[in-house]
Each structure stands twice: as C-alpha cells, then as structure tokens.
Amino acid sequence: MLLGQVAGKVWATKKASNLTGQTFLTVEVGDRLMVCADCVGAGEGERVLIATGGAARIAAGANVPVDAAIIGIIDP
C-alpha cells in the first residue's frame, strides 16, 4: 500500500464500458502523480491509502481494469 494526497479529478468523456460510473482522481505519491480509481469517495486535499496491482482490481471490482485504487481516507 501507498500513502498519498489527492490532487484533483480526472475527466474522461470516452472510456472502456466497464469503467462506466468509476471515478478517477490524481494522487501525489512522493514526487510522482498517479491516477487512481476512487473506491471511498475521497476529496481534493485528503490523505489516502492506495492499493496497487491485483489488490486494486479487487477493490474496484472484478471486471474493472485498474492498477491503483484509493481504498481508505486517513484521519487528520
């Protein structure tokens, strides 16, 4: 798992059909910016837990092709 801070939203007017209804956010993790599926309703500026790889696909749903998913919001 990784820790990051939500930087903003990602808007896609066209995407794969199995991504319909999925929200994506950009998350700063160290010195890099990641695009993550939002499984918990995180907002801009919040610190979050991120799962990657197979764990991200489990969190987002069986047929959702993602490599990173927000799975928790860190309490201040």
All heavy atoms as a GROMACS GRO file, in nm:
protein
  529
    1MET      N    1   0.084  -0.118   0.000
    1MET     CA    2   0.000   0.000   0.000
    1MET      C    3   0.088   0.124   0.000
    1MET      O    4   0.201   0.121   0.047
    1MET     CB    5  -0.091   0.001   0.123
    1MET     CG    6  -0.209  -0.091   0.109
    1MET     SD    7  -0.333  -0.064   0.238
    1MET     CE    8  -0.251  -0.134   0.377
    2LEU      N    9   0.030   0.231  -0.050
    2LEU     CA   10   0.099   0.360  -0.057
    2LEU      C   11   0.016   0.466   0.013
    2LEU      O   12  -0.106   0.453   0.025
    2LEU     CB   13   0.117   0.401  -0.204
    2LEU     CG   14   0.192   0.304  -0.294
    2LEU    CD1   15   0.178   0.348  -0.439
    2LEU    CD2   16   0.336   0.296  -0.254
    3LEU      N   17   0.083   0.571   0.059
    3LEU     CA   18   0.016   0.688   0.113
    3LEU      C   19   0.029   0.802   0.014
    3LEU      O   20   0.136   0.820  -0.045
    3LEU     CB   21   0.079   0.732   0.245
    3LEU     CG   22   0.051   0.647   0.367
    3LEU    CD1   23   0.137   0.695   0.483
    3LEU    CD2   24  -0.094   0.652   0.404
    4GLY      N   25  -0.077   0.878  -0.007
    4GLY     CA   26  -0.072   0.991  -0.099
    4GLY      C   27  -0.171   1.098  -0.059
    4GLY      O   28  -0.247   1.083   0.037
    5GLN      N   29  -0.171   1.206  -0.138
    5GLN     CA   30  -0.265   1.316  -0.116
    5GLN      C   31  -0.336   1.346  -0.248
    5GLN      O   32  -0.271   1.362  -0.352
    5GLN     CB   33  -0.192   1.440  -0.067
    5GLN     CG   34  -0.286   1.552  -0.030
    5GLN     CD   35  -0.216   1.662   0.048
    5GLN    OE1   36  -0.096   1.661   0.066
    5GLN    NE2   37  -0.295   1.757   0.094
    6VAL      N   38  -0.469   1.352  -0.242
    6VAL     CA   39  -0.548   1.375  -0.362
    6VAL      C   40  -0.519   1.515  -0.416
    6VAL      O   41  -0.526   1.614  -0.343
    6VAL     CB   42  -0.699   1.359  -0.334
    6VAL    CG1   43  -0.781   1.390  -0.458
    6VAL    CG2   44  -0.730   1.219  -0.283
    7ALA      N   45  -0.485   1.520  -0.546
    7ALA     CA   46  -0.451   1.647  -0.610
    7ALA      C   47  -0.567   1.701  -0.694
    7ALA      O   48  -0.581   1.822  -0.709
    7ALA     CB   49  -0.327   1.629  -0.698
    8GLY      N   50  -0.649   1.614  -0.750
    8GLY     CA   51  -0.759   1.661  -0.834
    8GLY      C   52  -0.836   1.548  -0.898
    8GLY      O   53  -0.812   1.430  -0.870
    9LYS      N   54  -0.928   1.585  -0.987
    9LYS     CA   55  -1.013   1.488  -1.056
    9LYS      C   56  -0.962   1.463  -1.197
    9LYS      O   57  -0.896   1.547  -1.256
    9LYS     CB   58  -1.157   1.540  -1.065
    9LYS     CG   59  -1.224   1.555  -0.931
    9LYS     CD   60  -1.365   1.606  -0.948
    9LYS     CE   61  -1.431   1.623  -0.812
    9LYS     NZ   62  -1.568   1.671  -0.824
   10VAL      N   63  -0.998   1.346  -1.250
   10VAL     CA   64  -0.968   1.312  -1.389
   10VAL      C   65  -1.102   1.300  -1.461
   10VAL      O   66  -1.192   1.229  -1.414
   10VAL     CB   67  -0.892   1.177  -1.398
   10VAL    CG1   68  -0.873   1.136  -1.542
   10VAL    CG2   69  -0.758   1.187  -1.327
   11TRP      N   70  -1.114   1.371  -1.572
   11TRP     CA   71  -1.237   1.366  -1.653
   11TRP      C   72  -1.208   1.293  -1.783
   11TRP      O   73  -1.111   1.325  -1.850
   11TRP     CB   74  -1.288   1.507  -1.684
   11TRP     CG   75  -1.325   1.582  -1.561
   11TRP    CD1   76  -1.248   1.672  -1.494
   11TRP    CD2   77  -1.446   1.573  -1.489
   11TRP    NE1   78  -1.314   1.720  -1.385
   11TRP    CE2   79  -1.436   1.661  -1.379
   11TRP    CE3   80  -1.563   1.499  -1.505
   11TRP    CZ2   81  -1.539   1.676  -1.287
   11TRP    CZ3   82  -1.664   1.516  -1.413
   11TRP    CH2   83  -1.652   1.604  -1.306
   12ALA      N   84  -1.289   1.194  -1.816
   12ALA     CA   85  -1.275   1.121  -1.942
   12ALA      C   86  -1.412   1.111  -2.007
   12ALA      O   87  -1.503   1.051  -1.952
   12ALA     CB   88  -1.219   0.981  -1.915
   13THR      N   89  -1.424   1.172  -2.125
   13THR     CA   90  -1.554   1.167  -2.193
   13THR      C   91  -1.576   1.033  -2.261
   13THR      O   92  -1.690   0.993  -2.281
   13THR     CB   93  -1.565   1.280  -2.297
   13THR    OG1   94  -1.455   1.272  -2.386
   13THR    CG2   95  -1.565   1.415  -2.228
   14LYS      N   96  -1.468   0.965  -2.295
   14LYS     CA   97  -1.479   0.831  -2.355
   14LYS      C   98  -1.388   0.738  -2.277
   14LYS      O   99  -1.273   0.771  -2.249
   14LYS     CB  100  -1.439   0.833  -2.501
   14LYS     CG  101  -1.534   0.909  -2.589
   14LYS     CD  102  -1.501   0.890  -2.733
   14LYS     CE  103  -1.603   0.965  -2.817
   14LYS     NZ  104  -1.594   0.930  -2.957
   15LYS      N  105  -1.443   0.622  -2.241
   15LYS     CA  106  -1.363   0.523  -2.169
   15LYS      C  107  -1.423   0.385  -2.193
   15LYS      O  108  -1.534   0.373  -2.244
   15LYS     CB  109  -1.355   0.556  -2.021
   15LYS     CG  110  -1.487   0.576  -1.951
   15LYS     CD  111  -1.466   0.628  -1.810
   15LYS     CE  112  -1.598   0.666  -1.746
   15LYS     NZ  113  -1.580   0.725  -1.615
   16ALA      N  114  -1.350   0.282  -2.155
   16ALA     CA  115  -1.398   0.145  -2.170
   16ALA      C  116  -1.531   0.128  -2.095
   16ALA      O  117  -1.551   0.188  -1.990
   16ALA     CB  118  -1.294   0.047  -2.116
   17SER      N  119  -1.618   0.047  -2.149
   17SER     CA  120  -1.752   0.032  -2.092
   17SER      C  121  -1.751  -0.017  -1.947
   17SER      O  122  -1.837   0.022  -1.868
   17SER     CB  123  -1.837  -0.062  -2.177
   17SER     OG  124  -1.777  -0.190  -2.183
   18ASN      N  125  -1.654  -0.099  -1.909
   18ASN     CA  126  -1.651  -0.147  -1.771
   18ASN      C  127  -1.594  -0.043  -1.674
   18ASN      O  128  -1.585  -0.069  -1.554
   18ASN     CB  129  -1.579  -0.281  -1.758
   18ASN     CG  130  -1.446  -0.285  -1.826
   18ASN    OD1  131  -1.408  -0.193  -1.898
   18ASN    ND2  132  -1.374  -0.392  -1.806
   19LEU      N  133  -1.560   0.076  -1.722
   19LEU     CA  134  -1.519   0.186  -1.635
   19LEU      C  135  -1.633   0.286  -1.611
   19LEU      O  136  -1.616   0.382  -1.538
   19LEU     CB  137  -1.399   0.260  -1.694
   19LEU     CG  138  -1.269   0.181  -1.702
   19LEU    CD1  139  -1.161   0.264  -1.769
   19LEU    CD2  140  -1.224   0.138  -1.564
   20THR      N  141  -1.748   0.261  -1.673
   20THR     CA  142  -1.863   0.350  -1.656
   20THR      C  143  -1.903   0.358  -1.509
   20THR      O  144  -1.913   0.256  -1.441
   20THR     CB  145  -1.983   0.300  -1.740
   20THR    OG1  146  -1.944   0.299  -1.877
   20THR    CG2  147  -2.104   0.390  -1.723
   21GLY      N  148  -1.918   0.480  -1.459
   21GLY     CA  149  -1.955   0.501  -1.321
   21GLY      C  150  -1.837   0.507  -1.225
   21GLY      O  151  -1.853   0.539  -1.108
   22GLN      N  152  -1.719   0.476  -1.275
   22GLN     CA  153  -1.598   0.478  -1.191
   22GLN      C  154  -1.540   0.618  -1.187
   22GLN      O  155  -1.526   0.682  -1.290
   22GLN     CB  156  -1.494   0.380  -1.246
   22GLN     CG  157  -1.372   0.364  -1.162
   22GLN     CD  158  -1.401   0.297  -1.029
   22GLN    OE1  159  -1.451   0.187  -1.024
   22GLN    NE2  160  -1.371   0.367  -0.922
   23THR      N  161  -1.506   0.668  -1.068
   23THR     CA  162  -1.445   0.799  -1.051
   23THR      C  163  -1.293   0.782  -1.041
   23THR      O  164  -1.246   0.691  -0.973
   23THR     CB  165  -1.496   0.867  -0.922
   23THR    OG1  166  -1.637   0.878  -0.931
   23THR    CG2  167  -1.435   1.004  -0.904
   24PHE      N  168  -1.219   0.870  -1.108
   24PHE     CA  169  -1.073   0.866  -1.102
   24PHE      C  170  -1.020   0.998  -1.047
   24PHE      O  171  -1.072   1.105  -1.078
   24PHE     CB  172  -1.014   0.842  -1.242
   24PHE     CG  173  -1.041   0.704  -1.292
   24PHE    CD1  174  -1.149   0.678  -1.374
   24PHE    CD2  175  -0.958   0.599  -1.257
   24PHE    CE1  176  -1.175   0.551  -1.420
   24PHE    CE2  177  -0.983   0.471  -1.301
   24PHE     CZ  178  -1.092   0.446  -1.383
   25LEU      N  179  -0.918   0.988  -0.965
   25LEU     CA  180  -0.854   1.105  -0.905
   25LEU      C  181  -0.704   1.099  -0.930
   25LEU      O  182  -0.646   0.991  -0.939
   25LEU     CB  183  -0.879   1.108  -0.754
   25LEU     CG  184  -1.024   1.116  -0.709
   25LEU    CD1  185  -1.032   1.100  -0.557
   25LEU    CD2  186  -1.088   1.246  -0.752
   26THR      N  187  -0.641   1.217  -0.937
   26THR     CA  188  -0.495   1.221  -0.939
   26THR      C  189  -0.449   1.230  -0.794
   26THR      O  190  -0.508   1.301  -0.713
   26THR     CB  191  -0.441   1.340  -1.020
   26THR    OG1  192  -0.498   1.460  -0.969
   26THR    CG2  193  -0.474   1.326  -1.167
   27VAL      N  194  -0.344   1.156  -0.763
   27VAL     CA  195  -0.293   1.150  -0.627
   27VAL      C  196  -0.141   1.168  -0.630
   27VAL      O  197  -0.072   1.101  -0.707
   27VAL     CB  198  -0.328   1.014  -0.560
   27VAL    CG1  199  -0.274   1.010  -0.418
   27VAL    CG2  200  -0.478   0.990  -0.562
   28GLU      N  201  -0.093   1.260  -0.548
   28GLU     CA  202   0.051   1.281  -0.534
   28GLU      C  203   0.105   1.178  -0.436
   28GLU      O  204   0.061   1.170  -0.322
   28GLU     CB  205   0.080   1.421  -0.482
   28GLU     CG  206   0.043   1.530  -0.579
   28GLU     CD  207   0.064   1.669  -0.521
   28GLU    OE1  208   0.119   1.681  -0.410
   28GLU    OE2  209   0.023   1.764  -0.588
   29VAL      N  210   0.201   1.099  -0.483
   29VAL     CA  211   0.267   0.999  -0.400
   29VAL      C  212   0.417   1.028  -0.410
   29VAL      O  213   0.479   1.000  -0.512
   29VAL     CB  214   0.237   0.856  -0.448
   29VAL    CG1  215   0.310   0.754  -0.362
   29VAL    CG2  216   0.087   0.829  -0.446
   30GLY      N  217   0.471   1.088  -0.307
   30GLY     CA  218   0.610   1.131  -0.313
   30GLY      C  219   0.627   1.238  -0.420
   30GLY      O  220   0.557   1.338  -0.420
   31ASP      N  221   0.715   1.211  -0.517
   31ASP     CA  222   0.739   1.308  -0.624
   31ASP      C  223   0.668   1.272  -0.753
   31ASP      O  224   0.696   1.328  -0.858
   31ASP     CB  225   0.889   1.325  -0.648
   31ASP     CG  226   0.956   1.195  -0.691
   31ASP    OD1  227   0.893   1.089  -0.679
   31ASP    OD2  228   1.071   1.201  -0.737
   32ARG      N  229   0.577   1.176  -0.749
   32ARG     CA  230   0.505   1.137  -0.871
   32ARG      C  231   0.355   1.158  -0.856
   32ARG      O  232   0.302   1.167  -0.746
   32ARG     CB  233   0.536   0.992  -0.909
   32ARG     CG  234   0.488   0.891  -0.810
   32ARG     CD  235   0.526   0.750  -0.852
   32ARG     NE  236   0.485   0.657  -0.749
   32ARG     CZ  237   0.472   0.529  -0.770
   32ARG    NH1  238   0.497   0.478  -0.889
   32ARG    NH2  239   0.434   0.450  -0.673
   33LEU      N  240   0.287   1.162  -0.970
   33LEU     CA  241   0.142   1.180  -0.974
   33LEU      C  242   0.082   1.053  -1.031
   33LEU      O  243   0.121   1.006  -1.138
   33LEU     CB  244   0.109   1.300  -1.062
   33LEU     CG  245  -0.030   1.359  -1.053
   33LEU    CD1  246  -0.059   1.411  -0.913
   33LEU    CD2  247  -0.046   1.471  -1.153
   34MET      N  248  -0.014   0.995  -0.959
   34MET     CA  249  -0.078   0.871  -1.002
   34MET      C  250  -0.225   0.898  -1.031
   34MET      O  251  -0.286   0.987  -0.972
   34MET     CB  252  -0.071   0.765  -0.891
   34MET     CG  253   0.067   0.724  -0.852
   34MET     SD  254   0.065   0.600  -0.719
   34MET     CE  255   0.000   0.458  -0.805
   35VAL      N  256  -0.282   0.819  -1.121
   35VAL     CA  257  -0.426   0.819  -1.145
   35VAL      C  258  -0.480   0.696  -1.073
   35VAL      O  259  -0.435   0.584  -1.096
   35VAL     CB  260  -0.460   0.813  -1.295
   35VAL    CG1  261  -0.610   0.800  -1.315
   35VAL    CG2  262  -0.406   0.936  -1.366
   36CYS      N  263  -0.579   0.719  -0.984
   36CYS     CA  264  -0.634   0.611  -0.902
   36CYS      C  265  -0.785   0.605  -0.914
   36CYS      O  266  -0.851   0.710  -0.916
   36CYS     CB  267  -0.598   0.632  -0.756
   36CYS     SG  268  -0.422   0.642  -0.720
   37ALA      N  269  -0.839   0.484  -0.915
   37ALA     CA  270  -0.984   0.467  -0.904
   37ALA      C  271  -1.022   0.501  -0.760
   37ALA      O  272  -0.952   0.462  -0.667
   37ALA     CB  273  -1.022   0.323  -0.936
   38ASP      N  274  -1.129   0.577  -0.743
   38ASP     CA  275  -1.172   0.618  -0.609
   38ASP      C  276  -1.281   0.525  -0.559
   38ASP      O  277  -1.395   0.532  -0.605
   38ASP     CB  278  -1.221   0.762  -0.612
   38ASP     CG  279  -1.261   0.814  -0.475
   38ASP    OD1  280  -1.224   0.751  -0.374
   38ASP    OD2  281  -1.328   0.918  -0.470
   39CYS      N  282  -1.249   0.439  -0.463
   39CYS     CA  283  -1.345   0.343  -0.410
   39CYS      C  284  -1.413   0.390  -0.282
   39CYS      O  285  -1.502   0.322  -0.232
   39CYS     CB  286  -1.274   0.210  -0.382
   39CYS     SG  287  -1.202   0.134  -0.528
   40VAL      N  288  -1.372   0.507  -0.230
   40VAL     CA  289  -1.422   0.550  -0.099
   40VAL      C  290  -1.478   0.692  -0.096
   40VAL      O  291  -1.518   0.740   0.010
   40VAL     CB  292  -1.313   0.536   0.009
   40VAL    CG1  293  -1.274   0.391   0.028
   40VAL    CG2  294  -1.191   0.620  -0.024
   41GLY      N  295  -1.481   0.762  -0.207
   41GLY     CA  296  -1.536   0.897  -0.209
   41GLY      C  297  -1.442   1.002  -0.154
   41GLY      O  298  -1.485   1.094  -0.085
   42ALA      N  299  -1.313   0.990  -0.183
   42ALA     CA  300  -1.214   1.086  -0.134
   42ALA      C  301  -1.230   1.221  -0.204
   42ALA      O  302  -1.283   1.228  -0.315
   42ALA     CB  303  -1.073   1.032  -0.158
   43GLY      N  304  -1.181   1.325  -0.138
   43GLY     CA  305  -1.189   1.459  -0.194
   43GLY      C  306  -1.052   1.522  -0.207
   43GLY      O  307  -0.953   1.475  -0.149
   44GLU      N  308  -1.046   1.631  -0.281
   44GLU     CA  309  -0.921   1.700  -0.304
   44GLU      C  310  -0.857   1.743  -0.172
   44GLU      O  311  -0.924   1.794  -0.083
   44GLU     CB  312  -0.944   1.822  -0.393
   44GLU     CG  313  -0.817   1.882  -0.447
   44GLU     CD  314  -0.841   1.982  -0.558
   44GLU    OE1  315  -0.947   1.977  -0.621
   44GLU    OE2  316  -0.752   2.066  -0.579
   45GLY      N  317  -0.727   1.718  -0.160
   45GLY     CA  318  -0.651   1.756  -0.041
   45GLY      C  319  -0.646   1.649   0.067
   45GLY      O  320  -0.566   1.659   0.160
   46GLU      N  321  -0.730   1.546   0.057
   46GLU     CA  322  -0.730   1.442   0.160
   46GLU      C  323  -0.612   1.347   0.143
   46GLU      O  324  -0.570   1.318   0.031
   46GLU     CB  325  -0.861   1.363   0.157
   46GLU     CG  326  -0.979   1.444   0.204
   46GLU     CD  327  -1.104   1.362   0.219
   46GLU    OE1  328  -1.151   1.306   0.119
   46GLU    OE2  329  -1.154   1.355   0.333
   47ARG      N  330  -0.560   1.298   0.256
   47ARG     CA  331  -0.456   1.196   0.254
   47ARG      C  332  -0.524   1.061   0.244
   47ARG      O  333  -0.624   1.035   0.314
   47ARG     CB  334  -0.369   1.205   0.378
   47ARG     CG  335  -0.283   1.331   0.376
   47ARG     CD  336  -0.193   1.346   0.498
   47ARG     NE  337  -0.130   1.224   0.545
   47ARG     CZ  338  -0.011   1.178   0.504
   47ARG    NH1  339   0.057   1.243   0.414
   47ARG    NH2  340   0.038   1.066   0.554
   48VAL      N  341  -0.472   0.974   0.156
   48VAL     CA  342  -0.541   0.848   0.126
   48VAL      C  343  -0.445   0.730   0.124
   48VAL      O  344  -0.324   0.745   0.108
   48VAL     CB  345  -0.613   0.857  -0.010
   48VAL    CG1  346  -0.727   0.958  -0.005
   48VAL    CG2  347  -0.518   0.892  -0.123
   49LEU      N  348  -0.502   0.610   0.141
   49LEU     CA  349  -0.432   0.484   0.124
   49LEU      C  350  -0.460   0.433  -0.017
   49LEU      O  351  -0.576   0.435  -0.061
   49LEU     CB  352  -0.484   0.379   0.223
   49LEU     CG  353  -0.435   0.384   0.365
   49LEU    CD1  354  -0.511   0.281   0.448
   49LEU    CD2  355  -0.287   0.358   0.372
   50ILE      N  356  -0.357   0.384  -0.084
   50ILE     CA  357  -0.371   0.337  -0.221
   50ILE      C  358  -0.326   0.192  -0.230
   50ILE      O  359  -0.218   0.156  -0.182
   50ILE     CB  360  -0.285   0.422  -0.317
   50ILE    CG1  361  -0.327   0.568  -0.308
   50ILE    CG2  362  -0.294   0.370  -0.459
   50ILE    CD1  363  -0.226   0.662  -0.369
   51ALA      N  364  -0.408   0.109  -0.291
   51ALA     CA  365  -0.370  -0.029  -0.322
   51ALA      C  366  -0.332  -0.033  -0.470
   51ALA      O  367  -0.389   0.041  -0.551
   51ALA     CB  368  -0.486  -0.124  -0.296
   52THR      N  369  -0.236  -0.117  -0.504
   52THR     CA  370  -0.193  -0.128  -0.644
   52THR      C  371  -0.202  -0.273  -0.690
   52THR      O  372  -0.216  -0.365  -0.610
   52THR     CB  373  -0.049  -0.077  -0.661
   52THR    OG1  374   0.038  -0.151  -0.575
   52THR    CG2  375  -0.039   0.072  -0.630
   53GLY      N  376  -0.194  -0.291  -0.821
   53GLY     CA  377  -0.194  -0.424  -0.880
   53GLY      C  378  -0.322  -0.500  -0.857
   53GLY      O  379  -0.432  -0.445  -0.864
   54GLY      N  380  -0.309  -0.629  -0.824
   54GLY     CA  381  -0.425  -0.715  -0.804
   54GLY      C  382  -0.516  -0.668  -0.692
   54GLY      O  383  -0.638  -0.680  -0.701
   55ALA      N  384  -0.458  -0.612  -0.587
   55ALA     CA  385  -0.540  -0.560  -0.476
   55ALA      C  386  -0.628  -0.446  -0.523
   55ALA      O  387  -0.742  -0.432  -0.477
   55ALA     CB  388  -0.450  -0.515  -0.361
   56ALA      N  389  -0.579  -0.362  -0.613
   56ALA     CA  390  -0.659  -0.251  -0.666
   56ALA      C  391  -0.775  -0.303  -0.749
   56ALA      O  392  -0.887  -0.252  -0.741
   56ALA     CB  393  -0.572  -0.158  -0.751
   57ARG      N  394  -0.751  -0.408  -0.827
   57ARG     CA  395  -0.859  -0.465  -0.909
   57ARG      C  396  -0.966  -0.527  -0.821
   57ARG      O  397  -1.085  -0.519  -0.850
   57ARG     CB  398  -0.802  -0.566  -1.008
   57ARG     CG  399  -0.732  -0.497  -1.124
   57ARG     CD  400  -0.684  -0.595  -1.229
   57ARG     NE  401  -0.565  -0.668  -1.188
   57ARG     CZ  402  -0.442  -0.617  -1.186
   57ARG    NH1  403  -0.421  -0.493  -1.220
   57ARG    NH2  404  -0.339  -0.691  -1.149
   58ILE      N  405  -0.928  -0.589  -0.711
   58ILE     CA  406  -1.026  -0.646  -0.618
   58ILE      C  407  -1.110  -0.534  -0.555
   58ILE      O  408  -1.231  -0.543  -0.546
   58ILE     CB  409  -0.956  -0.729  -0.508
   58ILE    CG1  410  -0.897  -0.855  -0.569
   58ILE    CG2  411  -1.053  -0.763  -0.395
   58ILE    CD1  412  -0.803  -0.931  -0.476
   59ALA      N  413  -1.045  -0.426  -0.514
   59ALA     CA  414  -1.115  -0.314  -0.450
   59ALA      C  415  -1.212  -0.245  -0.546
   59ALA      O  416  -1.322  -0.207  -0.506
   59ALA     CB  417  -1.015  -0.213  -0.397
   60ALA      N  418  -1.171  -0.229  -0.672
   60ALA     CA  419  -1.253  -0.157  -0.770
   60ALA      C  420  -1.365  -0.243  -0.828
   60ALA      O  421  -1.465  -0.191  -0.876
   60ALA     CB  422  -1.166  -0.102  -0.882
   61GLY      N  423  -1.350  -0.372  -0.826
   61GLY     CA  424  -1.450  -0.462  -0.882
   61GLY      C  425  -1.384  -0.563  -0.973
   61GLY      O  426  -1.283  -0.533  -1.037
   62ALA      N  427  -1.442  -0.678  -0.983
   62ALA     CA  428  -1.381  -0.790  -1.055
   62ALA      C  429  -1.344  -0.759  -1.200
   62ALA      O  430  -1.241  -0.803  -1.249
   62ALA     CB  431  -1.474  -0.911  -1.050
   63ASN      N  432  -1.425  -0.683  -1.270
   63ASN     CA  433  -1.401  -0.658  -1.412
   63ASN      C  434  -1.359  -0.516  -1.443
   63ASN      O  435  -1.381  -0.467  -1.553
   63ASN     CB  436  -1.526  -0.694  -1.493
   63ASN     CG  437  -1.558  -0.841  -1.486
   63ASN    OD1  438  -1.469  -0.925  -1.495
   63ASN    ND2  439  -1.684  -0.873  -1.467
   64VAL      N  440  -1.299  -0.448  -1.346
   64VAL     CA  441  -1.255  -0.310  -1.366
   64VAL      C  442  -1.103  -0.309  -1.384
   64VAL      O  443  -1.030  -0.344  -1.292
   64VAL     CB  444  -1.296  -0.220  -1.247
   64VAL    CG1  445  -1.253  -0.077  -1.270
   64VAL    CG2  446  -1.447  -0.227  -1.228
   65PRO      N  447  -1.055  -0.270  -1.502
   65PRO     CA  448  -0.912  -0.275  -1.531
   65PRO      C  449  -0.835  -0.153  -1.477
   65PRO      O  450  -0.814  -0.055  -1.546
   65PRO     CB  451  -0.908  -0.277  -1.683
   65PRO     CG  452  -1.028  -0.199  -1.725
   65PRO     CD  453  -1.132  -0.229  -1.620
   66VAL      N  454  -0.795  -0.160  -1.350
   66VAL     CA  455  -0.719  -0.050  -1.289
   66VAL      C  456  -0.591  -0.105  -1.226
   66VAL      O  457  -0.584  -0.221  -1.189
   66VAL     CB  458  -0.802   0.025  -1.182
   66VAL    CG1  459  -0.924   0.090  -1.244
   66VAL    CG2  460  -0.841  -0.065  -1.068
   67ASP      N  461  -0.492  -0.018  -1.213
   67ASP     CA  462  -0.365  -0.054  -1.148
   67ASP      C  463  -0.350   0.008  -1.011
   67ASP      O  464  -0.263  -0.031  -0.935
   67ASP     CB  465  -0.246  -0.009  -1.234
   67ASP     CG  466  -0.226  -0.098  -1.355
   67ASP    OD1  467  -0.266  -0.215  -1.350
   67ASP    OD2  468  -0.170  -0.050  -1.454
   68ALA      N  469  -0.433   0.109  -0.979
   68ALA     CA  470  -0.425   0.176  -0.849
   68ALA      C  471  -0.565   0.218  -0.806
   68ALA      O  472  -0.643   0.268  -0.887
   68ALA     CB  473  -0.334   0.298  -0.858
   69ALA      N  474  -0.595   0.196  -0.678
   69ALA     CA  475  -0.727   0.232  -0.625
   69ALA      C  476  -0.713   0.291  -0.486
   69ALA      O  477  -0.634   0.242  -0.404
   69ALA     CB  478  -0.818   0.108  -0.619
   70ILE      N  479  -0.790   0.396  -0.461
   70ILE     CA  480  -0.795   0.456  -0.328
   70ILE      C  481  -0.887   0.369  -0.243
   70ILE      O  482  -1.004   0.349  -0.278
   70ILE     CB  483  -0.847   0.601  -0.333
   70ILE    CG1  484  -0.753   0.686  -0.417
   70ILE    CG2  485  -0.864   0.657  -0.193
   70ILE    CD1  486  -0.806   0.825  -0.448
   71ILE      N  487  -0.832   0.316  -0.133
   71ILE     CA  488  -0.909   0.222  -0.050
   71ILE      C  489  -0.935   0.275   0.091
   71ILE      O  490  -1.002   0.209   0.169
   71ILE     CB  491  -0.840   0.085  -0.043
   71ILE    CG1  492  -0.700   0.098   0.015
   71ILE    CG2  493  -0.838   0.020  -0.181
   71ILE    CD1  494  -0.636  -0.034   0.052
   72GLY      N  495  -0.880   0.393   0.123
   72GLY     CA  496  -0.903   0.448   0.256
   72GLY      C  497  -0.867   0.596   0.261
   72GLY      O  498  -0.784   0.643   0.185
   73ILE      N  499  -0.935   0.668   0.351
   73ILE     CA  500  -0.905   0.809   0.377
   73ILE      C  501  -0.842   0.816   0.516
   73ILE      O  502  -0.898   0.764   0.612
   73ILE     CB  503  -1.032   0.895   0.370
   73ILE    CG1  504  -1.096   0.885   0.231
   73ILE    CG2  505  -1.001   1.039   0.408
   73ILE    CD1  506  -1.232   0.950   0.219
   74ILE      N  507  -0.725   0.879   0.524
   74ILE     CA  508  -0.653   0.889   0.650
   74ILE      C  509  -0.714   1.002   0.735
   74ILE      O  510  -0.732   1.113   0.687
   74ILE     CB  511  -0.504   0.920   0.625
   74ILE    CG1  512  -0.441   0.817   0.530
   74ILE    CG2  513  -0.426   0.931   0.757
   74ILE    CD1  514  -0.441   0.678   0.582
   75ASP      N  515  -0.745   0.972   0.860
   75ASP     CA  516  -0.798   1.073   0.951
   75ASP      C  517  -0.689   1.174   0.985
   75ASP      O  518  -0.572   1.136   1.001
   75ASP     CB  519  -0.850   1.010   1.080
   75ASP     CG  520  -0.973   0.923   1.056
   75ASP    OD1  521  -1.045   0.949   0.959
   75ASP    OD2  522  -0.994   0.828   1.133
   76PRO      N  523  -0.727   1.303   0.997
   76PRO     CA  524  -0.626   1.405   1.030
   76PRO      C  525  -0.568   1.387   1.169
   76PRO      O  526  -0.618   1.327   1.254
   76PRO     CB  527  -0.701   1.536   1.019
   76PRO     CG  528  -0.845   1.503   1.008
   76PRO     CD  529  -0.858   1.358   0.982
   0.00000   0.00000   0.00000
